Amino acid sequence: MTRSVRIHAFGDADVLRIEDIDIGEPGEGEVRLRIKAIGLNRTEITLRSGRSPIKPTLPTGLGFEAAGVIEALGSGVTDFFVGDRVALVPAYGAAQYPLYGESAQVPVRSLVRIPDGVDYTVAASTWAAYGTAWGALVAVGGLTAGQTVLISAASSSVGIAAIQIANRLGARAIALTRTSAKADPLLRAGASAVVATSEQDIVTEVKALTDNRGADLVADPVGGPGFSELARATASGGRLVLYGALDTKPTVIPPFEVFARDLTIRGLALTALTRDDAQLAALKQFVTSGLADGSLRPTIARTFPFDQIADAHRFMEAGEQVGKIVITL
């Protein structure tokens, strides 16, 4: 038996329960992982709250990202061994594996070894954030050196990762955040400029920062009515990648902006990329090399012990953090 978080109903953080469950033995192509740290993501909160269009059968476990030590191998596993320190690249649904727990069975194709000198907290902070940012900026967005990218919700773990990836590519990152209170941390994280969306006009500020041209690429996890302003702040022929729906109101797309200025709007789900072997390999290579050369470095906002996982969810929902929230075991 292992202690694991399950939900029996959709709702607020109070629905998270720690229970003793039997996870069995790893199946073919799986390993059993003794979990040392869990990366918290909006994906789990959206599912837990019932906002996700995907409704798993209840009760269900949760989890999208974790790091730990391999305890047992399933059949067909040849490239990893008991005792290996590994992290998970999300290539599965947020309720497919009970990663919110002390141990879990996980798919071997998602594993990456943790380099010496990197602790479990950092390892659990890496792959969902950098994977999503890589998908939005590189795989889908096609960002290149010299271009400008507009990053919404820039103080999130994905936003910080996107800033670093833009800099690694030789592009310019303009960070969007609600208030100027987070401007200094975002500038220290590598943003070339910060626009406070509740205090400044996005279109005016972005045009001023880009010689009236607009951003070549927009990476947005928010949606909602504000999406139309992002379109107006995009350069003609530019691209907008929508990878979330933090704003629960309908997303507004201004048709004249889209067809008159030849804008491209794309959606992104990390798991749609990582289920493809070639994309998964490309992501692993890009992020691993960035971690090795120091251009990519996770920012951890706060850690919580496992027994306080409901408090960690509440902290994320408050939206005050800069960087990643991690659960430690």
BELJOUR-V544240 format. One record per backbone hydrogen bond with DSSP energy under -1.0 kcal/mol. NH is the residue of the N-H (numbers start at 1). CO is the residue of the C=O. If there is no record, write none. Layout:
{{NH/CO} {NH/CO}}
This chain:
{{2/21} {4/19} {5/100} {6/17} {7/60} {11/48} {15/12} {16/13} {17/6} {19/4} {21/2} {29/75} {30/27} {31/106} {32/72} {33/104} {34/69} {35/102} {36/67} {37/67} {38/327} {39/65} {40/325} {45/41} {46/42} {47/43} {48/44} {49/45} {51/46} {52/46} {60/7} {63/94} {67/37} {68/86} {69/34} {70/84} {71/32} {72/32} {74/30} {77/74} {83/70} {84/81} {86/68} {87/112} {88/66} {89/110} {96/93} {99/97} {100/62} {101/99} {102/3} {104/33} {106/31} {108/29} {110/107} {111/108} {112/87} {114/85} {118/115} {123/119} {124/120} {125/122} {130/126} {131/127} {132/128} {133/129} {134/130} {135/131} {136/132} {137/133} {138/134} {139/134} {140/135} {142/138} {143/137} {146/170} {147/144} {149/172} {150/217} {151/174} {152/219} {154/176} {156/153} {160/156} {161/157} {162/158} {163/159} {164/160} {165/161} {166/162} {167/163} {168/164} {169/165} {171/166} {172/147} {174/149} {175/193} {176/151} {177/195} {182/179} {183/180} {186/182} {187/183} {188/184} {189/185} {190/187} {191/186} {192/173} {195/175} {197/177} {198/178} {199/196} {200/196} {205/201} {206/202} {207/203} {208/204} {209/205} {210/206} {212/207} {213/210} {215/233} {216/148} {217/148} {218/239} {219/150} {220/241} {227/224} {228/225} {230/226} {231/227} {232/228} {233/229} {234/231} {235/215} {237/261} {238/235} {239/216} {240/264} {241/218} {242/266} {243/220} {246/221} {247/222} {252/224} {258/254} {259/255} {260/256} {261/257} {263/258} {264/238} {266/240} {268/242} {272/269} {273/269} {274/270} {275/271} {276/273} {280/276} {281/277} {282/278} {283/279} {284/280} {285/281} {286/282} {287/283} {288/284} {289/285} {290/286} {291/287} {292/288} {293/289} {296/290} {301/324} {302/324} {304/326} {306/328} {308/305} {309/306} {312/308} {313/309} {314/310} {315/311} {316/312} {317/313} {318/314} {319/316} {323/155} {324/299} {326/302} {327/38} {328/304} {329/36}}
